[in-house]
Amino acid sequence: MSGGSEDRPERWKALNHTIAVNKLLGYENRVAMTNRAGHSPTVESNEQIYQFFEHFLRPAEPVSR
């Protein structure tokens, strides 16, 4: 999740629920939130999202034998 200056903790209910569901399923560190001073996305905030997606959605490299 990429949050701006208007995204205060009381708006994080869905994020915290997702973390709890992931933990129940045995996963950790699969939900992330970044914040920035303004509300509009920036080049930096978009890059953070892209890196998160690449890390978790990119297919695993085949193991060489």
C-alpha positions in Angstrom: 0.0 0.0 0.0 1.3 3.4 -0.8 -0.1 6.1 1.5 0.0 9.8 1.5 -0.2 12.5 4.1 -4.0 11.9 4.5 -3.6 8.1 5.2 -3.6 8.1 9.0 -3.5 4.9 11.1 -7.3 4.8 11.5 -7.4 4.2 7.7 -5.1 1.1 7.9 -7.8 -1.4 9.0 -7.8 -3.4 5.8 -3.9 -3.3 5.8 -3.8 -4.7 9.3 -6.4 -7.3 8.6 -4.4 -8.5 5.6 -1.3 -8.8 7.8 -3.3 -10.9 10.3 -4.7 -13.2 7.5 -1.2 -13.7 6.1 0.1 -14.5 9.5 -2.7 -17.1 10.0 -1.6 -18.6 6.7 2.0 -18.7 7.8 3.3 -15.8 5.8 5.2 -12.7 7.0 6.5 -9.6 5.4 4.1 -9.8 2.4 2.3 -6.6 3.1 4.0 -3.2 3.0 3.1 0.4 3.3 5.1 3.5 2.4 4.1 7.0 3.2 5.0 10.3 1.7 4.5 14.0 2.6 1.9 14.7 -0.1 -1.0 12.6 -1.2 -0.2 12.3 -4.9 2.0 9.4 -6.0 5.6 10.3 -6.8 8.3 8.8 -8.9 9.9 7.5 -5.7 6.7 6.0 -4.3 5.9 4.3 -7.7 9.4 2.8 -7.7 8.9 1.3 -4.2 5.6 -0.3 -5.4 7.4 -1.7 -8.5 10.2 -3.2 -6.4 7.6 -4.8 -4.0 5.7 -6.4 -6.9 8.9 -7.6 -8.6 10.1 -9.2 -5.4 6.8 -11.1 -4.7 5.3 -11.6 -8.1 8.3 -12.5 -10.3 8.5 -16.2 -11.0 11.3 -18.0 -9.1 14.5 -18.8 -11.1 14.8 -22.5 -12.0 17.4 -24.3 -9.9 20.4 -25.4 -11.9 21.6 -28.9 -11.3 
